[in-house]
């Protein structure tokens, strides 16, 4: 005899490099990490590479961990990476021009970079992620699911910069195509068959009656904090440091007259300045060093910062007006660019100098998000602002110090905002890490937030809903927005 149905909502953090999944039992109000892959460590089993491969015979491969991919690489004729940003950039041509990944070639007469092809590739990837997640849950939650029919739903995050744009419908359509794939459950398909099949399905797809939802990724990360009744009202800024991108968003959290939680998203920005994106910049002329540089950024942050301080003090000179500031030591982009060239004989020195320039890019995003946020706040609302960090790059001292020091480097006191505080988001009491160490929660906080169904979370308003507040007259010093140097 079957018991009452159980409702499970999958929260899929469709990342630039890695995809993470959490699931929530909406009846018991508890969420847990989904660990569908194979790898040496429990954490690595939960990290699915966000890429799709095409084998020599045309069969598609997706939904695998890094360890599983290593076994597949020899049989791949095409590897399509950064699929999430390729999807997001369809409606933003300018963004795609600065994305650090090769332009996709044609395959079997199909242009892989066409909107439909990218949608189909992403739909197949999400289908494999959903299917593997379901299989793992059925195998590992026997006591919970015995004699119960499961009512599934799925939520995927969209960068807040693209959520308030035509990309929203595109992400939702792709997720619905993935859901359709799950219902027909085609275990193996060739690329040309996928393209023909989904192009036909797209014409008759009824997205209104499919339990698939999309919300801003940053809103999901915010839920990790605001879902608790202990969450304090105020203005917060969250930076998600991923492999390919860093996303920043500012929000105001408060309770309305009915004691209902409310979130106002005030600003959002996504840039290709994640850990692996910076490594690609650095190793563009130094092949085969990308993994080494990525690891150094994560694990050798203190040594990098020490080297940056030493070089900055050595080359520091008065900055000319219009010259971009690279770091808190106020060394200029022009100065550092004129004093180094790619040097394979001293890779460490080259890495340090390029990471000084990368600091300028990080500072620029942080400063832009903060300024856009402050432009929508009254003077009274700027009293206290807290900053959270998340994503795989959160543990890097290099990113932590660069984000923290933006206040001084870019003279943010000119916005009228006091010095912000850097805070950690604690693991929610209703979240089970499944024996993965709690120190890794920052990698799953977005997936956790996405697992919470929309009817349980605070309402939120998008950045376009708010107009700038006329600023009070202040004495302003030069700020980097006067320059358009790429760094």
MONORFEN-V408935 format. One record per residue. N is the residue number from 1. PHI is phi in whole degrees, -180 to 180 (NA if undefined). Layout:
[[N	PHI] [N	PHI]]
This chain:
[[1	NA] [2	-84] [3	-85] [4	-63] [5	-62] [6	-117] [7	-102] [8	-121] [9	-113] [10	-84] [11	-106] [12	-109] [13	-86] [14	-75] [15	-86] [16	-68] [17	-108] [18	-120] [19	-111] [20	-120] [21	-131] [22	-129] [23	-134] [24	-128] [25	-85] [26	-73] [27	-82] [28	-89] [29	57] [30	-132] [31	-121] [32	-150] [33	-74] [34	-97] [35	-124] [36	-86] [37	-100] [38	-117] [39	-169] [40	-73] [41	-113] [42	-63] [43	-61] [44	-65] [45	-69] [46	-93] [47	-107] [48	-96] [49	-67] [50	-84] [51	-155] [52	-130] [53	-113] [54	-120] [55	-73] [56	-58] [57	-87] [58	91] [59	-73] [60	-86] [61	-127] [62	-167] [63	79] [64	-113] [65	-79] [66	-60] [67	-64] [68	-71] [69	-67] [70	-56] [71	-73] [72	-92] [73	-52] [74	-59] [75	-94] [76	-90] [77	-98] [78	-136] [79	-126] [80	-108] [81	-106] [82	49] [83	-66] [84	-63] [85	-72] [86	-63] [87	-67] [88	-65] [89	-83] [90	-56] [91	-97] [92	-144] [93	-60] [94	-63] [95	-63] [96	-66] [97	-69] [98	-108] [99	-81] [100	-87] [101	-159] [102	-60] [103	-66] [104	-71] [105	-84] [106	-80] [107	-142] [108	52] [109	81] [110	-107] [111	-79] [112	-63] [113	-87] [114	-70] [115	-54] [116	-65] [117	-64] [118	-66] [119	-59] [120	-65] [121	-63] [122	-67] [123	-63] [124	-65] [125	-61] [126	-66] [127	-60] [128	-65] [129	-66] [130	-63] [131	-65] [132	-66] [133	-65] [134	-60] [135	-59] [136	-65] [137	-65] [138	-61] [139	-77] [140	-107] [141	-126] [142	-61] [143	-62] [144	-74] [145	-104] [146	-57] [147	60] [148	-131] [149	-80] [150	-98] [151	-101] [152	-91] [153	-146] [154	-146] [155	-127] [156	-120] [157	-90] [158	-123] [159	-53] [160	-60] [161	-62] [162	-99] [163	-64] [164	-86] [165	-160] [166	-61] [167	-63] [168	-57] [169	-65] [170	-66] [171	-62] [172	-66] [173	-62] [174	-63] [175	-64] [176	-66] [177	-64] [178	-63] [179	-63] [180	-58] [181	-59] [182	-63] [183	-70] [184	-88] [185	51] [186	-93] [187	-67] [188	-144] [189	-150] [190	-88] [191	-60] [192	-65] [193	-70] [194	-60] [195	-61] [196	-68] [197	-66] [198	-72] [199	-62] [200	-74] [201	-64] [202	-57] [203	-67] [204	-114] [205	-69] [206	-100] [207	-74] [208	-73] [209	-109] [210	-110] [211	-77] [212	-122] [213	-138] [214	-129] [215	-139] [216	-61] [217	-57] [218	-65] [219	-60] [220	-64] [221	-67] [222	-63] [223	-59] [224	-59] [225	-99] [226	-78] [227	-66] [228	-79] [229	-69] [230	-83] [231	-62] [232	-89] [233	-68] [234	162] [235	-107] [236	-132] [237	-130] [238	-121] [239	-118] [240	-99] [241	-98] [242	-100] [243	-75] [244	-98] [245	-127] [246	-122] [247	-112] [248	-119] [249	-149] [250	-113] [251	-148] [252	-112] [253	-112] [254	-157] [255	-113] [256	-80] [257	-63] [258	-96] [259	63] [260	-94] [261	-70] [262	-135] [263	-127] [264	-109] [265	-81] [266	-96] [267	-160] [268	-152] [269	-153] [270	-127] [271	-136] [272	-78] [273	-129] [274	-73] [275	-57] [276	-72] [277	-66] [278	-65] [279	-62] [280	-64] [281	-59] [282	-67] [283	-97] [284	-55] [285	-109] [286	-130] [287	-61] [288	69] [289	-115] [290	-62] [291	-63] [292	-62] [293	-68] [294	-58] [295	-65] [296	-64] [297	-61] [298	-78] [299	-103] [300	-120] [301	-59] [302	-63] [303	-65] [304	-64] [305	-64] [306	-63] [307	-65] [308	-62] [309	-62] [310	-64] [311	-68] [312	-62] [313	-67] [314	-70] [315	-100] [316	-62] [317	-153] [318	-55] [319	-86] [320	-80] [321	-62] [322	92] [323	-97] [324	-64] [325	-87] [326	-91] [327	-157] [328	-67] [329	-82] [330	66] [331	-78] [332	-91] [333	-60] [334	-60] [335	-66] [336	-68] [337	-66] [338	-78] [339	-113] [340	-146] [341	-133] [342	-53] [343	-136] [344	-76] [345	-83] [346	-142] [347	-64] [348	-63] [349	-65] [350	-62] [351	-60] [352	-59] [353	-68] [354	-69] [355	-70] [356	-65] [357	-65] [358	-65] [359	-58] [360	-62] [361	-66] [362	-66] [363	-55] [364	-62] [365	-66] [366	-59] [367	-64] [368	-64] [369	-62] [370	-66] [371	-64] [372	-62] [373	-65] [374	-64] [375	-65] [376	-107] [377	-117] [378	-77] [379	-58] [380	-69] [381	-83] [382	-92] [383	-62] [384	-145] [385	-130] [386	-111] [387	-120] [388	-109] [389	-121] [390	-148] [391	87] [392	-61] [393	-83] [394	-61] [395	-81] [396	-75] [397	-62] [398	-62] [399	-68] [400	-58] [401	-68] [402	-65] [403	-67] [404	-63] [405	-84] [406	-59] [407	-56] [408	-79] [409	-62] [410	-108] [411	53] [412	-73] [413	-62] [414	-68] [415	-81] [416	86] [417	-95] [418	-73] [419	-61] [420	-80] [421	-105] [422	-96] [423	-125] [424	-105] [425	-91] [426	-73] [427	-69] [428	-63] [429	-69] [430	-99] [431	-121] [432	-107] [433	-80] [434	55] [435	68] [436	-72] [437	-56] [438	-62] [439	-64] [440	-97] [441	-57] [442	-57] [443	-81] [444	-118] [445	-66] [446	-71] [447	-61] [448	-60] [449	-61] [450	-70] [451	-73] [452	-78] [453	-62] [454	-62] [455	-76] [456	-101] [457	-103] [458	-64] [459	-71] [460	-135] [461	-112] [462	-84] [463	-54] [464	-68] [465	-79] [466	-119] [467	-96] [468	-67] [469	-87] [470	-55] [471	-74] [472	-79] [473	-62] [474	-135] [475	-83] [476	-106] [477	-92] [478	-62] [479	-126] [480	-63] [481	-68] [482	-78] [483	-116] [484	-121] [485	-66] [486	-73] [487	72]]
